[in-house]
């Protein structure tokens, strides 16, 4: 039995077959379960990050190491906890949906971070393309469609300083365990 099943199995359940049939009493049972489920999110995120260690995707380092390097570089540069958290999980969706991975990470971070950091995570793929898309016959300047955004420079800096530089097999990153308290702190703060 999974942690989720254990956590929710001990609680009362409703019996409606459609939302149309549901009542205020049903939702009084369901609503408190959101905090139970949210309490499990940090463990799930940490687990997904760990799974990134199994995938190299042809890169010089695995996807977990890339995420750790990105976060470590941001942390060593004095970025705040929220930024470091975003740096850590920006590619968490890479193995679930490579072409849409920024949206997966953006969906996770949205309730917990500033608008600037959410924008950065959501659009980092197009900004990152500046460094390599021309090798694939794609438009390396695709990020220019966001030029008028107040968060353009913020996202450009993230990719230039932390994301695109984080493929160094010789770089010594902080381990995932170092970031577990940060993940837990941020994901329970909604």
C-alpha positions as CSV (number, residue, x, y, z in Angstrom):
1,X,0.0,0.0,0.0
2,X,1.4,3.4,-0.9
3,X,1.8,6.3,1.5
4,X,-1.1,8.1,-0.1
5,X,-3.3,5.0,0.2
6,X,-2.3,4.6,3.9
7,X,-2.9,8.3,4.6
8,X,-6.3,8.5,3.0
9,X,-7.6,5.0,3.8
10,X,-8.1,5.8,7.4
11,X,-10.5,8.7,6.6
12,X,-14.2,8.6,6.0
13,X,-15.2,8.5,2.3
14,X,-18.2,9.8,0.3
15,X,-20.5,7.6,-1.9
16,X,-21.7,9.9,-4.7
17,X,-21.3,8.8,-8.3
18,X,-21.0,12.2,-9.9
19,X,-20.3,15.7,-8.7
20,X,-23.9,16.6,-9.5
21,X,-25.0,14.2,-6.7
22,X,-22.5,15.5,-4.2
23,X,-23.6,17.5,-1.2
24,X,-22.0,20.0,1.2
25,X,-21.6,17.2,3.7
26,X,-19.6,15.2,1.1
27,X,-17.3,18.2,0.5
28,X,-16.9,18.6,4.2
29,X,-15.3,15.1,4.1
30,X,-13.3,15.7,1.0
31,X,-11.9,19.2,1.6
32,X,-9.7,18.3,4.6
33,X,-8.0,15.6,2.6
34,X,-6.3,18.2,0.5
35,X,-3.9,18.9,3.4
36,X,-3.2,15.1,3.7
37,X,-2.4,14.9,0.0
38,X,-0.4,18.1,0.0
39,X,1.6,16.7,3.0
40,X,2.8,13.9,0.7
41,X,3.9,16.2,-2.2
42,X,7.4,16.9,-0.9
43,X,8.2,13.1,-0.7
44,X,6.8,12.7,-4.2
45,X,8.9,15.5,-5.6
46,X,12.0,14.2,-3.9
47,X,11.3,10.8,-5.3
48,X,10.8,12.1,-8.8
49,X,14.1,14.0,-8.5
50,X,15.8,10.8,-7.4
51,X,14.5,9.1,-10.5
52,X,16.2,11.7,-12.7
53,X,19.4,10.0,-11.6
54,X,18.5,7.0,-13.8
55,X,18.4,9.0,-17.1
56,X,21.3,10.6,-19.0
57,X,19.4,11.3,-22.2
58,X,22.8,11.4,-24.0
59,X,24.1,14.3,-21.8
60,X,27.5,14.1,-20.0
61,X,25.7,13.8,-16.7
62,X,22.4,12.4,-15.5
63,X,19.4,14.6,-15.2
64,X,19.5,14.6,-11.4
65,X,23.1,15.8,-11.4
66,X,22.1,18.6,-13.8
67,X,19.3,19.7,-11.4
68,X,21.7,19.5,-8.5
69,X,24.4,21.5,-10.3
70,X,21.8,24.1,-11.3
71,X,20.6,24.5,-7.7
72,X,24.1,24.4,-6.2
73,X,25.4,27.1,-8.6
74,X,22.4,29.3,-7.7
75,X,22.8,28.7,-4.0
76,X,26.6,29.4,-4.1
77,X,25.8,32.6,-5.9
78,X,23.6,33.8,-3.0
79,X,20.2,33.3,-4.6
80,X,17.3,33.0,-2.1
81,X,15.7,29.7,-1.1
82,X,12.7,30.1,-3.4
83,X,15.0,30.6,-6.4
84,X,17.2,27.6,-5.4
85,X,14.1,25.5,-5.1
86,X,13.1,26.5,-8.6
87,X,16.6,25.8,-9.9
88,X,16.4,22.3,-8.3
89,X,13.1,21.2,-9.8
90,X,13.0,23.1,-13.1
91,X,13.6,19.9,-15.1
92,X,11.6,17.5,-12.9
93,X,9.2,16.8,-15.8
94,X,12.0,16.0,-18.3
95,X,11.5,12.2,-18.2
96,X,7.7,12.5,-18.1
97,X,7.3,14.9,-21.0
98,X,10.5,16.1,-22.6
99,X,8.9,18.6,-24.9
100,X,6.6,20.0,-22.3
101,X,8.7,19.6,-19.1
102,X,8.8,23.3,-18.2
103,X,5.0,23.3,-17.8
104,X,5.2,20.3,-15.4
105,X,7.7,22.0,-13.2
106,X,5.8,25.3,-13.4
107,X,2.6,23.6,-12.3
108,X,4.3,22.3,-9.2
109,X,5.9,25.6,-8.2
110,X,3.1,28.0,-9.1
111,X,1.3,28.1,-5.7
112,X,4.5,28.4,-3.8
113,X,6.7,31.0,-5.6
114,X,6.8,34.5,-6.9
115,X,5.4,35.4,-10.3
116,X,9.0,36.0,-11.5
117,X,10.2,32.5,-10.5
118,X,7.1,30.9,-11.9
119,X,7.7,32.6,-15.2
120,X,11.3,31.5,-15.1
121,X,10.5,27.9,-14.6
122,X,7.6,27.9,-17.1
123,X,9.6,29.5,-19.9
124,X,13.1,28.3,-19.2
125,X,12.9,25.8,-22.1
126,X,12.5,28.5,-24.7
127,X,15.2,30.7,-23.1
128,X,17.6,27.7,-22.9
129,X,17.0,27.1,-26.6
130,X,19.1,30.2,-27.2
131,X,22.2,28.1,-26.5
132,X,21.6,25.2,-28.8
133,X,18.4,25.2,-30.9
134,X,20.3,26.4,-33.9
135,X,22.1,23.1,-33.9
136,X,18.7,21.4,-34.3
137,X,17.5,23.7,-37.1
138,X,15.2,25.6,-34.7
139,X,15.0,29.3,-33.9
140,X,17.5,30.1,-31.1
141,X,15.9,33.5,-30.7
142,X,12.4,32.0,-29.8
143,X,12.8,33.6,-26.4
144,X,12.5,37.1,-28.0
145,X,8.7,36.7,-28.0
146,X,9.0,37.4,-24.2
147,X,11.3,40.4,-24.6
148,X,8.6,42.8,-23.2
149,X,8.0,40.7,-20.1
150,X,9.2,42.2,-16.9
151,X,10.7,38.7,-16.1
152,X,12.8,38.4,-19.3
153,X,16.1,39.4,-17.7
154,X,15.4,37.2,-14.7
155,X,14.8,34.1,-16.9
156,X,17.7,35.0,-19.2
157,X,20.0,35.2,-16.2
158,X,18.8,31.8,-14.9
159,X,19.6,30.1,-18.1
160,X,22.9,31.9,-18.7
161,X,24.4,31.5,-15.3
162,X,22.9,28.3,-13.9
163,X,21.0,26.1,-16.3
164,X,23.0,26.0,-19.4
165,X,26.3,25.8,-17.5
166,X,25.2,22.8,-15.4
167,X,26.5,19.9,-17.5
168,X,30.0,19.6,-16.0
169,X,31.0,16.1,-15.0
170,X,33.7,17.5,-12.8
171,X,31.5,19.9,-10.8
172,X,30.9,19.0,-7.2
173,X,27.2,19.5,-6.4
174,X,25.4,19.4,-3.1
175,X,23.6,16.1,-2.8
176,X,19.8,15.8,-3.0
177,X,19.7,15.2,0.7
178,X,21.0,18.8,1.2
179,X,17.9,20.1,-0.5
180,X,15.3,17.9,1.0
181,X,14.6,20.3,3.9
182,X,14.1,23.1,1.4
183,X,11.7,21.1,-0.7
184,X,9.7,20.2,2.4
185,X,9.7,23.8,3.7
186,X,8.5,25.3,0.4
187,X,6.0,22.7,-0.6
188,X,4.2,23.0,2.7
189,X,4.0,26.8,2.8
190,X,0.8,27.3,0.7
